[in-house]
Amino acid sequence: MTPVTADQILPADADEALLIGRIWDPESGGPRIVSIRGQGVFDHTPQVRTVSELMDLEDPAALITAAQNSPQWDLATLVEASLAREQAKAHFLAPVDLQVIKACGVTFVDSMIERVIEERCGGDIQQAATVRESVLSVLGADIASVRPGSPEAQQVKDVLTAQGMWSQYLEVGLGPDPEVFTKSPVLSSVGFGSHIGIPSFSNWNNPEPELVLVVDARGRARGATLGNDVNLRDVEGRSALLLGMAKDNNASCSIGPFIRLFHKDFSLETLRGEDITLTVEGADGYRLEGNNSLSRISRSFEELIGAAFGGHHQYPDGFALFTGTLFAPTQDREAPGLGFTHKEGDTVTIRSGHLGALVNTTGKTEDLAPWTYGIRDFTNYLSRLS
């Protein structure tokens, strides 16, 4: 694994960024809300007790910038403890707490094609290369320019259906409504440095580097972070009705390292052209690189938020929204035609210039520490702070 320093997990313009995180504090026995300025980590828990509450303030940036406290922790020390997974020391958590974790799927036509391939080969990686060739020969290259929900998109669907290529993924990739699902329960996400879990029942899986929008209870995007929507391709390929099994497992949702608040020149507009890069470094010397270019997303951020939130659905504590990925690896890791799948001990780094770097290592889900700290524990901890 390439060594990771504190400076490397920060955005390129860190001096201009308002960064919010959460750390586990052994001294108080619970999570603390922090901001990062330079190499200092500042505790804001006395002023605001949850990230959800902070995001609902009319001006969350004002509370952070007005604080006059001294740094409580050193960034480099927290990074080291997080990467070493030293649970007895202060370490980073996912930077969200009471927010529901939602996700949008098939928001890029390129990834839609891979979902169609998974479905047509029934989740069997052995057949993927052959099916990919036949699917691409029918879909062609021009489909990427089609706007979902448009008359042109409907024509494409009609042509593909007539050729026996109908798929439920075409409906959400080209139809009027995006796919929105619940990725992970409240408080179950892992953060920077943690293991991410790959269940033993999956033989074809990959990371999904994504932009995650942090939305308040009124449906306003207040900031953004990075996420890994770990994907079990063989499970979802067997049936889309197995989406829960494919997406929601112990340590299958990683978010971090920090939430960058929308403030001054940093806004949704900034992120429309953001490139999110991915690197997988295997203990076997294997290396995979990928890119999720948000300029190629098929639906706007506003459309995705509107599909999750509105008169049809509210989130009193806000929500975090994975916005989908362009990345779907086809690079062979072992035998030709078998494509990519994770191995235990892979180091996964998801990075962007404005949001920093999220680093995790894969492990066998069943061998990872169980998820035990839930809402009841959290509310009991908050009551002790009063």
LOLUM-225513 format. One record per residue (C-alpha): x, y, z. Coordinates in Angstrom, 3 decimals, m for minus. Example, Ala and Ser with C-alpha at 12.3 -4.5 7.8 and 13.67 -1.06 7.14 Angstrom:
SITE        X        Y        Z
SITE   12.300   m4.500    7.800
SITE   13.670   m1.060    7.140
***
This chain:
SITE        X        Y        Z
SITE    0.000    0.000    0.000
SITE    1.224    3.498   m0.841
SITE    1.708    5.421    2.445
SITE   m1.013    7.988    3.191
SITE   m0.175   11.239    4.963
SITE   m2.467   13.771    6.586
SITE   m1.879   16.274    3.788
SITE   m2.901   13.709    1.174
SITE   m6.405   13.200    2.539
SITE   m7.182   16.935    2.397
SITE   m8.639   18.753   m0.639
SITE   m6.147   20.473   m2.926
SITE   m7.541   23.833   m1.783
SITE   m7.812   22.865    1.884
SITE   m7.029   26.403    3.051
SITE  m10.305   27.552    1.462
SITE  m12.423   24.586    2.583
SITE  m14.788   24.240    5.529
SITE  m14.377   20.577    6.441
SITE  m16.636   18.770    8.911
SITE  m15.858   15.334   10.312
SITE  m16.716   12.957   13.105
SITE  m14.241   11.169   15.300
SITE  m14.633    8.487   17.916
SITE  m13.397    9.897   21.212
SITE  m12.486    7.192   23.764
SITE  m12.324    9.799   26.505
SITE  m16.003   10.768   26.254
SITE  m17.065    7.343   24.983
SITE  m18.728    8.566   21.807
SITE  m18.540   10.564   18.585
SITE  m17.498   14.226   18.395
SITE  m18.265   16.686   15.610
SITE  m15.089   18.335   14.420
SITE  m13.743   20.740   11.830
SITE  m10.322   20.554   10.239
SITE   m8.147   23.633    9.806
SITE   m4.597   23.026    8.707
SITE   m3.288   20.201   10.874
SITE   m5.618   21.073   13.740
SITE   m8.854   19.232   14.541
SITE  m11.384   21.316   16.475
SITE  m14.225   19.984   18.627
SITE  m17.655   21.580   18.048
SITE  m19.748   19.113   20.014
SITE  m20.393   21.590   22.839
SITE  m22.127   23.888   20.303
SITE  m23.919   21.298   18.154
SITE  m24.499   17.665   19.034
SITE  m25.163   15.991   15.681
SITE  m24.101   16.559   12.099
SITE  m27.782   16.342   11.204
SITE  m28.494   19.305   13.484
SITE  m25.545   21.244   12.056
SITE  m26.773   20.799    8.476
SITE  m30.215   22.115    9.424
SITE  m28.847   25.414   10.702
SITE  m29.580   28.340    8.416
SITE  m25.860   29.019    8.196
SITE  m23.791   26.037    9.382
SITE  m20.606   27.702    8.159
SITE  m21.170   30.617   10.559
SITE  m21.105   28.339   13.599
SITE  m17.859   26.707   12.459
SITE  m16.035   29.894   11.521
SITE  m17.125   31.744   14.686
SITE  m15.672   29.137   17.036
SITE  m12.658   30.396   18.966
SITE  m11.604   27.116   20.562
SITE   m8.162   25.551   20.350
SITE   m7.481   22.341   18.412
SITE   m8.292   19.240   20.416
SITE   m6.541   16.700   18.197
SITE   m3.764   16.561   15.622
SITE   m4.782   15.502   12.112
SITE   m1.729   13.336   11.487
SITE   m2.314   11.415   14.725
SITE   m5.959   10.748   13.795
SITE   m4.988    9.626   10.287
SITE   m2.389    7.214   11.670
SITE   m4.809    5.720   14.221
SITE   m7.577    5.412   11.629
SITE   m5.397    3.598    9.092
SITE   m4.060    1.297   11.813
SITE   m7.656    0.746   13.029
SITE   m6.622    1.373   16.623
SITE  m10.068    1.423   18.207
SITE   m8.725    2.421   21.630
SITE   m7.454    5.709   20.172
SITE   m9.345    8.637   18.681
SITE  m10.058    7.856   15.013
SITE  m12.257    8.984   12.152
SITE  m15.849    7.859   11.661
SITE  m18.154    8.425    8.718
SITE  m18.958   12.176    8.767
SITE  m22.751   11.647    8.889
SITE  m24.823   10.448   11.804
SITE  m28.661   10.561   11.846
SITE  m29.007   11.035    8.082
SITE  m30.595    8.214    6.094
SITE  m28.164    6.850    3.484
SITE  m29.836    6.894    0.071
SITE  m28.299    6.072   m3.302
SITE  m29.101    6.605   m6.950
SITE  m28.195    3.919   m9.435
SITE  m27.663    3.809  m13.193
SITE  m27.117    7.573  m13.433
SITE  m24.447    7.135  m16.118
SITE  m25.226    5.397  m19.408
SITE  m21.824    3.669  m19.314
SITE  m22.615    1.985  m16.000
SITE  m26.120    1.188  m17.272
SITE  m24.542   m0.922  m19.994
SITE  m22.587   m2.895  m17.387
SITE  m25.761   m3.484  m15.358
SITE  m27.442   m4.845  m18.495
SITE  m24.460   m7.162  m18.986
SITE  m24.656   m8.397  m15.382
SITE  m28.344   m9.138  m15.809
SITE  m27.985  m10.929  m19.144
SITE  m25.254  m13.216  m17.840
SITE  m27.154  m13.869  m14.604
SITE  m24.293  m12.611  m12.454
SITE  m21.897  m15.227  m13.882
SITE  m18.484  m13.569  m14.350
SITE  m17.420  m16.396  m16.688
SITE  m19.914  m15.185  m19.289
SITE  m19.336  m11.436  m18.917
SITE  m16.844  m10.892  m21.749
SITE  m18.975  m12.722  m24.326
SITE  m22.191  m10.998  m23.231
SITE  m20.457   m7.600  m23.190
SITE  m19.481   m7.969  m26.835
SITE  m23.010   m8.883  m27.908
SITE  m24.670   m6.143  m25.836
SITE  m22.354   m3.408  m27.119
SITE  m22.935   m4.504  m30.701
SITE  m26.635   m3.763  m30.204
SITE  m26.430   m0.684  m27.961
SITE  m23.697    1.064  m29.952
SITE  m21.634    4.052  m28.814
SITE  m24.090    6.884  m29.482
SITE  m26.421    5.989  m26.623
SITE  m24.325    8.012  m24.136
SITE  m25.641   11.295  m25.556
SITE  m29.321   10.400  m25.024
SITE  m31.138   12.391  m22.323
SITE  m33.129   10.137  m19.928
SITE  m36.868   10.646  m20.178
SITE  m36.659   12.311  m23.605
SITE  m38.522   11.153  m26.738
SITE  m35.132   10.068  m28.116
SITE  m34.579    7.890  m25.048
SITE  m37.988    6.270  m25.539
SITE  m37.096    5.526  m29.152
SITE  m33.876    3.836  m28.042
SITE  m35.827    1.728  m25.536
SITE  m38.337    0.752  m28.240
SITE  m35.579   m0.303  m30.642
SITE  m33.746   m2.319  m27.988
SITE  m36.943   m4.002  m26.817
SITE  m37.761   m4.987  m30.398
SITE  m34.315   m6.633  m30.606
SITE  m34.869   m8.608  m27.428
SITE  m32.626   m6.349  m25.339
SITE  m35.204   m5.004  m22.863
SITE  m33.847   m4.625  m19.345
SITE  m35.085   m3.037  m16.128
SITE  m31.782   m1.141  m16.132
SITE  m32.751    0.508  m19.408
SITE  m35.895    1.782  m17.704
SITE  m34.029    3.610  m14.929
SITE  m31.112    4.539  m17.181
SITE  m33.200    5.998  m20.004
SITE  m36.689    6.405  m18.518
SITE  m38.177    9.450  m16.749
SITE  m37.446    8.266  m13.195
SITE  m34.032    7.464  m11.699
SITE  m33.364    4.544   m9.419
SITE  m33.302    5.601   m5.743
SITE  m32.767    3.056   m2.984
SITE  m31.785    2.951    0.677
SITE  m28.135    1.980    0.789
SITE  m27.434    1.598    4.456
SITE  m29.094    1.990    7.893
SITE  m28.520    5.068   10.036
SITE  m25.113    4.969   11.813
SITE  m23.917    1.870    9.908
SITE  m21.543    3.613    7.476
SITE  m17.788    3.341    8.009
SITE  m15.283    6.127    7.487
SITE  m11.703    6.838    6.497
SITE   m9.278    4.027    7.349
SITE  m11.914    1.408    8.157
SITE  m12.277   m1.990    6.578
SITE  m14.926   m2.354    3.900
SITE  m16.673   m5.692    3.805
SITE  m16.911   m8.172    0.925
SITE  m19.240  m11.075    1.855
SITE  m17.947  m14.594    1.288
SITE  m20.981  m15.414   m0.884
SITE  m19.814  m12.968   m3.597
SITE  m17.255  m13.882   m6.269
SITE  m17.709  m10.834   m8.540
SITE  m17.643   m7.419   m6.891
SITE  m16.065   m3.987   m7.147
SITE  m15.792   m0.570   m5.519
SITE  m18.008    2.267   m6.742
SITE  m16.382    5.713   m6.305
SITE  m19.146    8.277   m5.918
SITE  m19.989   11.835   m4.997
SITE  m22.229   11.923   m1.929
SITE  m24.439   14.970   m1.379
SITE  m25.399   15.844    2.201
SITE  m28.960   17.168    2.209
SITE  m30.832   18.799    5.105
SITE  m34.396   18.206    6.309
SITE  m35.734   20.790    3.830
SITE  m34.134   19.130    0.830
SITE  m31.244   21.605    0.494
SITE  m27.797   20.281   m0.411
SITE  m25.503   21.703    2.281
SITE  m22.244   19.963    1.455
SITE  m20.596   16.997   m0.212
SITE  m18.245   14.135    0.507
SITE  m16.938   10.960   m1.125
SITE  m18.386    7.484   m0.896
SITE  m17.785    3.875   m1.831
SITE  m21.047    2.127   m2.727
SITE  m19.531   m1.360   m2.585
SITE  m21.219   m3.463   m5.269
SITE  m21.727   m7.233   m5.520
SITE  m22.123   m7.702   m9.262
SITE  m22.900  m11.410   m9.166
SITE  m25.698  m10.968   m6.629
SITE  m27.458   m8.048   m8.322
SITE  m26.903   m9.699  m11.706
SITE  m28.941  m12.720  m10.604
SITE  m31.918  m10.477   m9.912
SITE  m32.492   m6.778   m9.270
SITE  m34.780   m7.903   m6.441
SITE  m31.614   m8.974   m4.619
SITE  m30.468   m5.339   m4.468
SITE  m30.622   m5.313   m0.660
SITE  m28.419   m8.395   m0.474
SITE  m26.023   m6.873   m3.005
SITE  m25.785   m3.439   m1.400
SITE  m26.452   m3.591    2.349
SITE  m23.982   m5.676    4.303
SITE  m21.710   m5.043    7.247
SITE  m19.182   m2.309    6.311
SITE  m20.502   m2.123    2.741
SITE  m20.940    1.667    2.820
SITE  m17.936    3.945    3.270
SITE  m18.267    7.741    3.462
SITE  m15.620   10.408    4.055
SITE  m13.154   11.596    4.904
SITE  m15.035   14.859    5.589
SITE  m18.106   16.795    4.542
SITE  m17.097   19.940    2.716
SITE  m19.711   22.595    3.393
SITE  m20.980   24.648    0.475
SITE  m19.455   28.007    1.274
SITE  m18.285   31.002   m0.737
SITE  m17.024   29.763   m4.142
SITE  m17.601   26.071   m3.395
SITE  m21.079   24.978   m4.523
SITE  m23.000   22.386   m6.517
SITE  m21.760   24.184   m9.621
SITE  m18.176   23.418   m8.602
SITE  m18.922   19.718   m8.540
SITE  m20.632   19.411  m11.918
SITE  m17.236   19.010  m13.565
SITE  m15.479   17.160  m10.718
SITE  m13.377   14.091  m11.477
SITE  m13.366   11.390   m8.818
SITE  m10.479    8.974   m9.211
SITE  m10.144    5.436   m7.924
SITE   m7.070    3.349   m7.184
SITE   m7.137   m0.272   m6.018
SITE   m3.812   m1.667   m4.788
SITE   m3.780   m5.386   m4.102
SITE   m1.519   m7.217   m1.691
SITE   m0.666   m9.351   m4.754
SITE    0.829   m6.325   m6.541
SITE   m2.244   m5.764   m8.706
SITE   m3.199   m2.161   m9.441
SITE   m6.442   m0.833  m10.909
SITE   m7.170    2.800  m11.742
SITE  m10.506    4.297  m12.649
SITE  m12.310    7.590  m13.014
SITE  m15.812    8.874  m12.307
SITE  m16.250   12.076  m14.322
SITE  m19.324   13.906  m13.074
SITE  m19.515   15.960  m16.258
SITE  m20.873   12.801  m17.912
SITE  m23.691   12.133  m15.448
SITE  m27.027   11.664  m17.211
SITE  m29.195   13.456  m14.643
SITE  m28.637   16.677  m12.715
SITE  m27.956   16.707   m8.975
SITE  m31.212   18.612   m8.487
SITE  m33.154   15.905  m10.317
SITE  m31.645   13.188   m8.143
SITE  m32.401   15.090   m4.925
SITE  m35.955   15.707   m6.156
SITE  m36.441   11.998   m6.807
SITE  m35.493   11.213   m3.201
SITE  m37.103   14.163   m1.388
SITE  m40.363   16.046   m1.847
SITE  m44.069   15.786   m1.226
SITE  m43.768   12.022   m1.630
SITE  m40.968   11.572    0.948
SITE  m39.429   13.618    3.761
SITE  m36.339   13.078    5.922
SITE  m36.638   14.881    9.286
SITE  m32.922   14.308    9.999
SITE  m31.779   14.907    6.434
SITE  m30.122   12.366    4.183
SITE  m26.883   11.553    2.382
SITE  m27.306   10.782   m1.316
SITE  m24.889    8.693   m3.370
SITE  m25.178   10.060   m6.906
SITE  m23.997    7.034   m8.903
SITE  m20.822    6.185  m10.747
SITE  m19.447    6.054  m14.248
SITE  m16.934    3.440  m13.149
SITE  m17.542   m0.259  m13.881
SITE  m14.251   m2.195  m14.112
SITE  m13.688   m4.646  m16.958
SITE   m9.898   m4.925  m16.596
SITE   m8.841   m8.547  m16.074
SITE   m7.236   m9.322  m12.734
SITE   m6.382  m12.968  m13.320
SITE   m7.462  m15.117  m16.282
SITE   m8.412  m13.299  m19.511
SITE  m12.122  m12.559  m19.731
SITE  m12.768  m12.787  m15.992
SITE  m12.583   m9.026  m15.394
SITE  m12.063   m7.483  m11.970
SITE  m13.128   m8.626   m8.539
SITE  m11.832   m7.714   m5.087
SITE   m9.409   m9.751   m3.038
SITE   m8.997   m9.515    0.702
SITE   m6.484   m6.816    1.627
SITE   m7.123   m4.525   m1.354
SITE   m6.493   m0.875   m0.509
SITE   m9.123    1.325   m2.126
SITE   m8.445    5.056   m2.494
SITE  m11.174    7.383   m3.776
SITE   m9.976   10.926   m4.353
SITE  m11.110   14.272   m5.731
SITE   m9.479   17.686   m5.842
SITE  m12.230   19.425   m3.866
SITE  m13.110   16.646   m1.400
SITE   m9.860   14.919   m0.423
SITE   m9.217   11.185   m0.230
SITE  m11.209    8.304    1.249
SITE   m9.019    5.271    1.957
SITE  m10.238    1.817    3.024
SITE   m9.038   m1.777    2.951
SITE  m11.191   m4.743    1.964
SITE  m11.847   m7.577    4.361
SITE  m14.111  m10.591    4.547
SITE  m17.407   m9.263    5.868
SITE  m18.017  m12.166    8.206
SITE  m14.606  m11.662    9.849
SITE  m14.971   m7.925   10.477
SITE  m16.038   m6.478   13.792
SITE  m19.850   m6.576   13.976
SITE  m21.846   m3.355   13.875
SITE  m22.948   m2.790   17.463
SITE  m23.213    0.989   17.989
SITE  m26.742    1.967   17.003
SITE  m29.279    4.727   17.550
SITE  m30.046    3.675   21.120
SITE  m26.361    3.867   22.083
SITE  m26.043    7.215   20.331
SITE  m29.065    8.782   22.050
SITE  m27.832    7.506   25.433
SITE  m24.477    9.137   24.726
SITE  m26.141   12.425   23.738
SITE  m28.205   12.416   26.927
SITE  m24.991   12.258   28.951
SITE  m23.748   15.380   27.156
SITE  m26.725   17.442   28.307
***
